[in-house]
Amino acid sequence: MKILITGASGFLGTNLCSQLEAQGHQLVRLNSKNCDLTQPDSLLNFSDRSYDQIYHLAAWTQAGDFCLYHPGEQWIINQQMNTNILTWWQKYQPQAKFICMGTSCAYDPDLPLVEENYLTGMPISSLFTYAMTKRMLYAGLLALNKQYGLRYLCLVPSTLYGTGYHTDGRQMHFIFDLIRKIIRGKLYGEPVVLWGDGTQSRELVFVEDFAKIAIQLTATIDNDLINIGAGEEYTIRHFAKLICEEVGYDFNRIEFDTSRYVGAKSKCLVVQKLKESLPNFELTPLKLGLAKTIEWFWQEQEKLVPAS
């Protein structure tokens, strides 16, 4: 198949492209260097062929407290990107199936995080703008399907982790930040200070698993929104203890700063629809996934945990 991927050089995009290419598909990889999705005509350069699938992974965001300080920019930039690619899809590639990423922060934290509630209630205030741009992306899929019969699949991931995360200094999602801080504590004796009291809970999915699931679901399911997660969450303290065991660092030396931003206290997706769709799929065990991720950190030590 001929497949176009936005955000192809990102954490998920790199892994997805690797798996798709291994299956023999012809890929067109887009990133911010070869296609500025905020510009309405940027995709016209890639209209010279007919695509079977379009994966839209690109989004303008970062981890940590980034969303607190860039709400206006996030609204404008992500709305531009999403509107431009949806318009191009409808006008020039209506035969293609459109696969995109939702976000778990679009859910109202006071409701069960089940697909039927994706557009219900209010997202957490600190992530409101980004969450709403993702809701609007899904609304666009529903509208284009209703009027033009275009086929789509929207996948809502829990936090992804694994090898190949960005090494350019941007804020990291919590699990990578935990690993980096604990390794730095081990190597350089730096204080390991974690945000919050450590009781906030998170759910992880290994990035290779997510890419495999996305490819399998794309082949079998049309016009749906599906959560992709482990279906269980653990506290930050639990993750930190597992990392300390792998790295060889004393967990009791970790400090917790309760004055810092922690986001949602709990975020665990309901994955019953995923289990019904792929009943035999087995996720990478957490300890194994963390061990692989930590091994990659050691391999990339000069970039990820350099000496000060």
Secondary structure, 3 states (H helix, E strand, C coil): CEEEEECCCCHHHHHHHHHHHHCCCEEEECCCCCCCCCCCCHHHHHCCCCCCEEEECCCCCCCCCHHHHCHHHHHHHHHHHHHHHHHHHHHHCCCCEEEEECCHHHCCCCCCCCHHHCCCCCCCHHHHHHHHHHHHHHHHHHHHHHHHCCCEEEEEECEEECCCCCCCCCCCCHHHHHHHHHHHHHHHCCCCEEECCCCCEECEEEHHHHHHHHHHHHHHCCCEEEEECCCCCEEHHHHHHHHHHHHCCCHHHCEEECCCCCCCCCCCCCCHHHHHHCCCCCCCCHHHHHHHHHHHHHHCHHHHCCCC
